[in-house]
Amino acid sequence: MSEITQRFATGAPQNLEERFASRAAHMKPSEIRSLFAVASRPEIVSLAGGMPNLSAFPMSMMADVVQKLVLTNGAEALQYGSGQGHP
C-alpha cells in the first residue's frame, strides 16, 4: 500500500491543497457557474442558450410530434448524423 493510500485509508483529514499545482492558487471562480446560480432563481427567466423556460414548452404538441417521428423515422432520428448536417 502506498503512502498516499495509507493516509487516505486512515480517514484522517488531509490537506490536499499542497498537492495542487502552484497555478491553481490563482484560479478564479467560473463565470458560467455564477451565471447558472443566478439563472436558477425562480424569478429569473434566462434567455441563455441551453436553459429554456421548460414551462413554456407545448408538451402535448411536442409529444405528438415525437411519437409520429419515432414511428415513421425512428431508426434514423435516434442515430447520430453527419456533422455536416442533413443534405
C-alpha positions as CSV (number, residue, x, y, z in Angstrom):
1,M,0.0,0.0,0.0
2,S,1.4,3.4,-1.0
3,E,1.9,6.2,1.5
4,I,-0.9,8.2,-0.1
5,T,-3.3,5.2,0.1
6,Q,-2.3,4.6,3.7
7,R,-3.0,8.2,4.7
8,F,-6.4,8.2,3.0
9,A,-7.3,4.8,4.5
10,T,-7.0,6.2,8.0
11,G,-9.8,8.6,7.5
12,A,-7.7,11.4,8.9
13,P,-8.3,14.9,7.4
14,Q,-5.9,15.6,4.5
15,N,-4.6,18.9,3.2
16,L,-4.9,18.3,-0.5
17,E,-4.0,21.9,-1.4
18,E,-0.4,21.0,-1.1
19,R,-0.8,18.6,-4.0
20,F,-2.2,21.3,-6.3
21,A,-0.1,22.9,-9.0
22,S,1.0,26.4,-7.9
23,R,-1.0,27.9,-10.7
24,A,-4.2,26.6,-9.0
25,A,-3.8,29.2,-6.2
26,H,-4.5,31.9,-8.7
27,M,-7.6,30.4,-10.3
28,K,-10.9,32.4,-10.2
29,P,-14.4,31.0,-9.9
30,S,-16.2,30.1,-13.1
31,E,-18.3,32.9,-14.6
32,I,-20.6,30.3,-16.1
33,R,-21.2,28.7,-12.7
34,S,-22.1,32.1,-11.4
35,L,-24.5,32.6,-14.3
36,F,-26.2,29.3,-13.6
37,A,-26.7,30.2,-10.0
38,V,-28.4,33.5,-11.0
39,A,-30.4,31.8,-13.8
40,S,-31.8,29.1,-11.4
41,R,-33.6,31.7,-9.3
42,P,-37.4,31.3,-9.8
43,E,-38.0,35.0,-10.6
44,I,-35.4,34.9,-13.4
45,V,-36.4,33.9,-17.0
46,S,-33.0,33.2,-18.5
47,L,-32.6,33.7,-22.3
48,A,-29.2,32.0,-22.2
49,G,-28.6,29.2,-24.6
50,G,-29.3,25.7,-23.3
51,M,-31.5,26.8,-20.5
52,P,-35.0,27.3,-21.9
53,N,-38.0,28.0,-19.8
54,L,-39.5,24.5,-19.6
55,S,-42.9,25.7,-18.6
56,A,-43.2,27.4,-21.9
57,F,-42.9,24.2,-24.0
58,P,-46.1,22.9,-25.6
59,M,-45.6,19.4,-24.2
60,S,-48.7,17.8,-25.6
61,M,-48.0,19.0,-29.1
62,M,-44.3,18.0,-28.8
63,A,-45.3,14.5,-27.6
64,D,-47.5,14.1,-30.7
65,V,-44.7,15.2,-33.0
66,V,-42.1,13.0,-31.3
67,Q,-44.4,10.0,-31.4
68,K,-45.0,10.5,-35.1
69,L,-41.3,11.0,-35.8
70,V,-40.3,7.8,-33.9
71,L,-43.0,5.7,-35.6
72,T,-42.1,6.9,-39.1
73,N,-38.4,7.6,-38.9
74,G,-37.3,6.3,-35.5
75,A,-34.2,4.4,-36.6
76,E,-32.8,7.5,-38.5
77,A,-33.9,10.0,-35.9
78,L,-32.2,8.2,-33.0
79,Q,-28.8,7.9,-34.7
80,Y,-26.1,10.5,-34.7
81,G,-25.9,12.1,-38.1
82,S,-23.2,13.6,-40.2
83,G,-21.5,16.6,-38.6
84,Q,-22.2,18.4,-41.9
85,G,-26.0,18.4,-41.3
86,H,-28.8,16.9,-43.3
87,P,-28.1,17.1,-47.1
